[in-house]
Amino acid sequence: MTKLSVNINKIATLRNARGGNVPNLLAAALACEKFGAQGITVHPRPDERHIRYQDVYDLKANISTEFNIEGNCREQKFIDLVLANIPAQVTLVPDEEGQITSNHGWDTIKHRDYLSEMVKLFKDKGIRVSIFVDPVEELVEAAAETGTDRIELYTEAYATDFTNNPEQAIEPYVKAALAAQKVGLGLNAGHDLDLNNLQYFHQNIPGLLEVSIGHALISDALYLGLEETIKRYLACLK
């Protein structure tokens, strides 16, 4: 079964809107685990507009499922945070300054040497590494040359096109997944996956190990409740 990692950034955004500690981020993460999520994902950014750096330490000390820290490894503060906490997985994302959310993957051809250095840095500490990439076969193949364990396919294009033409939307992702299998890479996916498009994605993508879902899942929880929402997302991955 493909694992569900819940990205809890939006819970932190809500907390930060009022200050204080309501809703409690750690309590929410532990509830996600209790309700069946197999992982917790956070994506801290330099301005700490959602996940605070202290949150990472608190989560590491308390959660029992897989911990995935996403972020921009071009920031030394991010590197230091990951190395101080040793999560199960680090996902390298090429964020730009002022970016609201992730909107592109790495050019693994152009940045192959740099990414190779980063991959080695984290793998030497026993951390599994995943590189965020667009669904382009050449970029997948180049990612393998960095020594990374996995890639995470950036799925916004799939989610955007899914309603109009599911077969066309999924096609480049199937090709990218097959390319990943060919070069021995594990496969994750994330960004704008939701209850409408997740099951189709899961059914058609070979070798999918993990999906990381935050915005849609937390939004659905406002209507359905967190336990029921996680139950429904897990059902899409059976």
VOPAGU-2260 file (C-alpha; in pm, 1 decimal, decimal comma):
REM VOPAGU-2260
SITE   aa  ch    i         X         Y         Z
SITE  MET   A    0       0,0       0,0       0,0
SITE  THR   A    1     120,6     349,4     -84,7
SITE  LYS   A    2     191,9     545,3     233,2
SITE  LEU   A    3       5,1     864,7     320,2
SITE  SER   A    4     217,7    1138,6     473,8
SITE  VAL   A    5      11,1    1431,3     601,0
SITE  ASN   A    6     164,9    1774,0     546,9
SITE  ILE   A    7      63,6    1980,0     851,1
SITE  ASN   A    8     179,6    2321,2     726,9
SITE  LYS   A    9    -176,6    2453,3     704,4
SITE  ILE   A   10    -244,9    2368,8    1066,9
SITE  ALA   A   11      59,1    2576,4    1156,9
SITE  THR   A   12     -67,5    2859,7     934,0
SITE  LEU   A   13    -395,7    2867,0    1126,1
SITE  ARG   A   14    -212,9    2864,2    1459,0
SITE  ASN   A   15      16,7    3147,2    1356,6
SITE  ALA   A   16    -274,8    3363,7    1244,6
SITE  ARG   A   17    -364,2    3429,3    1608,5
SITE  GLY   A   18     -37,6    3359,4    1787,1
SITE  GLY   A   19     -33,3    3125,3    2081,3
SITE  ASN   A   20     -70,2    2753,0    2031,8
SITE  VAL   A   21    -424,4    2695,6    1906,7
SITE  PRO   A   22    -461,9    2471,6    1718,6
SITE  ASN   A   23    -185,3    2267,8    1875,3
SITE  LEU   A   24      39,6    2145,3    1596,6
SITE  LEU   A   25     184,8    1851,6    1785,9
SITE  ALA   A   26    -157,8    1733,6    1900,2
SITE  ALA   A   27    -276,8    1750,0    1540,4
SITE  ALA   A   28      21,8    1547,6    1418,1
SITE  LEU   A   29     -35,9    1282,5    1683,9
SITE  ALA   A   30    -404,8    1269,8    1586,7
SITE  CYS   A   31    -308,6    1215,3    1222,0
SITE  GLU   A   32     -96,2     920,0    1329,0
SITE  LYS   A   33    -373,8     784,1    1549,4
SITE  PHE   A   34    -618,6     801,8    1260,2
SITE  GLY   A   35    -391,6     601,7    1029,8
SITE  ALA   A   36    -148,6     835,5     855,3
SITE  GLN   A   37     183,8     662,1     801,7
SITE  GLY   A   38     389,8     979,5     802,0
SITE  ILE   A   39     406,3    1347,5     890,4
SITE  THR   A   40     550,7    1605,8     650,7
SITE  VAL   A   41     659,9    1961,1     726,4
SITE  HIS   A   42     801,0    2226,2     494,6
SITE  PRO   A   43     965,2    2500,2     702,4
SITE  ARG   A   44    1052,3    2826,9     530,7
SITE  PRO   A   45    1290,5    3102,1     642,5
SITE  ASP   A   46    1012,8    3341,6     748,8
SITE  GLU   A   47     847,7    3065,6     958,2
SITE  ARG   A   48     509,3    3173,7     824,3
SITE  HIS   A   49     371,3    2829,1     903,2
SITE  ILE   A   50     609,7    2565,5    1040,1
SITE  ARG   A   51     843,8    2713,2    1299,0
SITE  TYR   A   52    1188,2    2565,9    1338,5
SITE  GLN   A   53    1104,2    2470,7    1698,2
SITE  ASP   A   54     808,2    2270,2    1565,9
SITE  VAL   A   55    1050,6    2038,0    1391,2
SITE  TYR   A   56    1229,8    1959,0    1717,0
SITE  ASP   A   57     898,5    1904,9    1898,6
SITE  LEU   A   58     765,7    1674,0    1628,5
SITE  LYS   A   59    1086,0    1472,9    1605,4
SITE  ALA   A   60    1074,7    1408,9    1978,9
SITE  ASN   A   61     714,0    1289,2    1981,6
SITE  ILE   A   62     584,9    1136,7    1659,7
SITE  SER   A   63     626,8     766,9    1592,1
SITE  THR   A   64     561,3     741,0    1219,2
SITE  GLU   A   65     787,7     846,5     932,8
SITE  PHE   A   66     903,2    1208,1     953,0
SITE  ASN   A   67     962,8    1390,4     624,5
SITE  ILE   A   68    1117,3    1738,5     620,5
SITE  GLU   A   69    1083,0    1924,2     290,2
SITE  GLY   A   70    1265,1    2240,0     200,1
SITE  ASN   A   71    1528,6    2436,7      18,8
SITE  CYS   A   72    1873,3    2291,6      77,1
SITE  ARG   A   73    2028,1    2614,2     -55,5
SITE  GLU   A   74    1946,8    2760,4     286,5
SITE  GLN   A   75    2209,7    2672,4     546,6
SITE  LYS   A   76    1950,6    2706,0     822,6
SITE  PHE   A   77    1746,0    2432,5     658,3
SITE  ILE   A   78    2047,5    2203,7     628,8
SITE  ASP   A   79    2132,9    2259,0     995,0
SITE  LEU   A   80    1772,6    2189,3    1098,3
SITE  VAL   A   81    1762,2    1858,7     911,3
SITE  LEU   A   82    2099,4    1743,4    1042,8
SITE  ALA   A   83    1997,8    1831,5    1397,7
SITE  ASN   A   84    1682,7    1619,0    1377,6
SITE  ILE   A   85    1771,6    1329,8    1142,7
SITE  PRO   A   86    1426,6    1261,5     995,1
SITE  ALA   A   87    1347,8     941,3     808,4
SITE  GLN   A   88    1343,1    1142,3     485,1
SITE  VAL   A   89    1446,4    1481,9     355,8
SITE  THR   A   90    1283,2    1610,0      37,8
SITE  LEU   A   91    1487,6    1868,0    -150,8
SITE  VAL   A   92    1267,5    2139,8    -304,2
SITE  PRO   A   93    1399,6    2435,6    -509,1
SITE  ASP   A   94    1201,4    2713,1    -340,5
SITE  GLU   A   95    1264,0    3068,2    -451,8
SITE  GLU   A   96    1254,7    3374,8    -225,1
SITE  GLY   A   97     898,0    3495,5    -169,3
SITE  GLN   A   98     743,3    3184,1    -320,0
SITE  ILE   A   99     396,3    3116,0    -174,1
SITE  THR   A  100     414,3    2743,6    -235,4
SITE  SER   A  101     628,4    2501,2    -431,1
SITE  ASN   A  102     570,5    2553,2    -803,2
SITE  HIS   A  103     846,9    2364,9    -985,6
SITE  GLY   A  104    1091,1    2082,7    -947,6
SITE  TRP   A  105    1468,6    2079,1    -972,6
SITE  ASP   A  106    1650,6    2099,1   -1303,0
SITE  THR   A  107    1849,4    1789,7   -1215,3
SITE  ILE   A  108    2064,6    1824,1   -1526,1
SITE  LYS   A  109    2176,3    2180,7   -1458,9
SITE  HIS   A  110    2215,9    2126,9   -1083,7
SITE  ARG   A  111    2337,8    1766,0   -1090,4
SITE  ASP   A  112    2672,8    1832,5    -921,3
SITE  TYR   A  113    2522,2    2048,9    -648,7
SITE  LEU   A  114    2244,3    1801,5    -578,5
SITE  SER   A  115    2497,4    1518,7    -565,0
SITE  GLU   A  116    2677,9    1703,0    -284,4
SITE  MET   A  117    2355,3    1759,0     -92,4
SITE  VAL   A  118    2241,1    1400,3    -136,8
SITE  LYS   A  119    2570,6    1270,6      -3,1
SITE  LEU   A  120    2559,5    1508,5     292,5
SITE  PHE   A  121    2223,2    1377,4     409,5
SITE  LYS   A  122    2273,0    1012,4     317,4
SITE  ASP   A  123    2597,5    1004,6     515,0
SITE  LYS   A  124    2382,2    1081,3     820,6
SITE  GLY   A  125    2145,6     794,1     744,4
SITE  ILE   A  126    1865,9    1011,0     602,8
SITE  ARG   A  127    1673,8     890,4     298,8
SITE  VAL   A  128    1677,2    1159,0      28,5
SITE  SER   A  129    1407,1    1248,5    -222,0
SITE  ILE   A  130    1439,8    1515,9    -492,3
SITE  PHE   A  131    1134,2    1714,7    -605,8
SITE  VAL   A  132    1109,7    1694,4    -987,1
SITE  ASP   A  133     873,6    1766,8   -1272,0
SITE  PRO   A  134     743,6    1464,7   -1467,6
SITE  VAL   A  135    1013,4    1472,1   -1735,9
SITE  GLU   A  136    1197,7    1150,3   -1814,0
SITE  GLU   A  137    1533,5    1319,3   -1869,0
SITE  LEU   A  138    1511,0    1493,5   -1531,5
SITE  VAL   A  139    1425,2    1165,0   -1362,6
SITE  GLU   A  140    1725,0     996,8   -1522,2
SITE  ALA   A  141    1954,5    1281,7   -1420,1
SITE  ALA   A  142    1819,3    1265,3   -1064,1
SITE  ALA   A  143    1939,7     906,2   -1042,0
SITE  GLU   A  144    2292,2    1023,7   -1119,3
SITE  THR   A  145    2295,4    1233,0    -799,7
SITE  GLY   A  146    2272,4     921,6    -584,0
SITE  THR   A  147    1930,3    1011,6    -443,0
SITE  ASP   A  148    1710,5     734,4    -305,5
SITE  ARG   A  149    1383,3     867,8    -441,8
SITE  ILE   A  150    1219,3    1142,4    -640,1
SITE  GLU   A  151     893,3    1318,5    -562,2
SITE  LEU   A  152     688,3    1397,8    -870,1
SITE  TYR   A  153     539,1    1749,1    -865,9
SITE  THR   A  154     172,2    1681,2    -940,1
SITE  GLU   A  155      13,0    2024,5    -984,5
SITE  ALA   A  156      -8,5    1984,6   -1364,0
SITE  TYR   A  157    -183,6    1650,7   -1319,6
SITE  ALA   A  158    -432,1    1798,0   -1072,5
SITE  THR   A  159    -503,7    2096,7   -1297,2
SITE  ASP   A  160    -568,1    1887,5   -1608,9
SITE  PHE   A  161    -739,0    1593,0   -1441,1
SITE  THR   A  162   -1096,3    1722,0   -1464,8
SITE  ASN   A  163   -1075,9    1785,7   -1838,2
SITE  ASN   A  164    -880,3    1479,9   -1949,2
SITE  PRO   A  165    -758,1    1228,6   -1691,1
SITE  GLU   A  166    -575,5    1010,3   -1943,7
SITE  GLN   A  167    -385,6    1303,4   -2088,5
SITE  ALA   A  168    -312,3    1441,9   -1741,0
SITE  ILE   A  169    -162,8    1116,9   -1615,5
SITE  GLU   A  170      44,4    1029,7   -1924,5
SITE  PRO   A  171     367,2    1219,0   -1844,2
SITE  TYR   A  172     355,5    1089,4   -1487,7
SITE  VAL   A  173     330,2     729,1   -1601,5
SITE  LYS   A  174     631,8     782,4   -1826,3
SITE  ALA   A  175     825,2     946,2   -1543,3
SITE  ALA   A  176     734,7     662,4   -1306,1
SITE  LEU   A  177     853,6     402,1   -1554,8
SITE  ALA   A  178    1175,2     598,0   -1600,6
SITE  ALA   A  179    1222,9     598,8   -1223,2
SITE  GLN   A  180    1178,6     223,0   -1209,4
SITE  LYS   A  181    1427,4     177,8   -1492,0
SITE  VAL   A  182    1701,6     369,3   -1308,4
SITE  GLY   A  183    1620,1     221,3    -966,6
SITE  LEU   A  184    1463,4     523,0    -796,2
SITE  GLY   A  185    1187,4     506,7    -537,5
SITE  LEU   A  186     884,2     718,1    -621,9
SITE  ASN   A  187     688,5     969,3    -415,2
SITE  ALA   A  188     437,6    1229,2    -532,0
SITE  GLY   A  189     270,9    1542,0    -404,5
SITE  HIS   A  190     106,1    1878,1    -466,7
SITE  ASP   A  191    -267,6    1936,0    -517,2
SITE  LEU   A  192    -358,6    1568,9    -489,0
SITE  ASP   A  193    -706,8    1540,0    -337,6
SITE  LEU   A  194   -1006,6    1312,0    -293,4
SITE  ASN   A  195   -1115,0    1370,2    -653,0
SITE  ASN   A  196    -790,1    1281,6    -829,4
SITE  LEU   A  197    -584,3    1070,4    -589,0
SITE  GLN   A  198    -736,8     729,5    -655,1
SITE  TYR   A  199    -691,9     756,9   -1031,4
SITE  PHE   A  200    -332,7     868,9    -984,0
SITE  HIS   A  201    -261,2     581,3    -748,5
SITE  GLN   A  202    -417,9     323,7    -978,5
SITE  ASN   A  203    -215,7     433,8   -1279,1
SITE  ILE   A  204     129,6     515,2   -1139,9
SITE  PRO   A  205     351,5     208,3   -1103,8
SITE  GLY   A  206     572,1     180,8    -798,3
SITE  LEU   A  207     421,6     471,1    -604,2
SITE  LEU   A  208     562,2     449,1    -250,8
SITE  GLU   A  209     431,4     761,9     -80,8
SITE  VAL   A  210     212,0    1066,0    -130,7
SITE  SER   A  211     246,1    1383,8      71,7
SITE  ILE   A  212     -81,1    1576,8     100,7
SITE  GLY   A  213    -152,3    1887,9     302,0
SITE  HIS   A  214    -368,2    2172,4     172,5
SITE  ALA   A  215    -651,5    1961,5      32,6
SITE  LEU   A  216    -654,5    1717,5     321,2
SITE  ILE   A  217    -665,1    1985,6     590,2
SITE  SER   A  218    -932,4    2172,9     393,5
SITE  ASP   A  219   -1145,1    1857,4     366,5
SITE  ALA   A  220   -1107,0    1806,0     740,8
SITE  LEU   A  221   -1294,1    2132,8     801,6
SITE  TYR   A  222   -1605,0    1965,5     658,2
SITE  LEU   A  223   -1550,7    1598,0     729,4
SITE  GLY   A  224   -1339,3    1596,2    1043,9
SITE  LEU   A  225    -977,2    1487,3    1055,4
SITE  GLU   A  226   -1041,1    1119,3    1128,6
SITE  GLU   A  227   -1294,5    1072,9     849,0
SITE  THR   A  228   -1078,7    1268,7     605,3
SITE  ILE   A  229    -770,6    1056,3     665,4
SITE  LYS   A  230    -986,1     745,0     636,3
SITE  ARG   A  231   -1104,0     858,1     292,7
SITE  TYR   A  232    -756,5     942,7     169,4
SITE  LEU   A  233    -627,3     606,3     283,9
SITE  ALA   A  234    -914,9     439,1      97,6
SITE  CYS   A  235    -796,0     606,1    -223,1
SITE  LEU   A  236    -458,1     437,0    -176,6
SITE  LYS   A  237    -582,6      81,1    -135,2
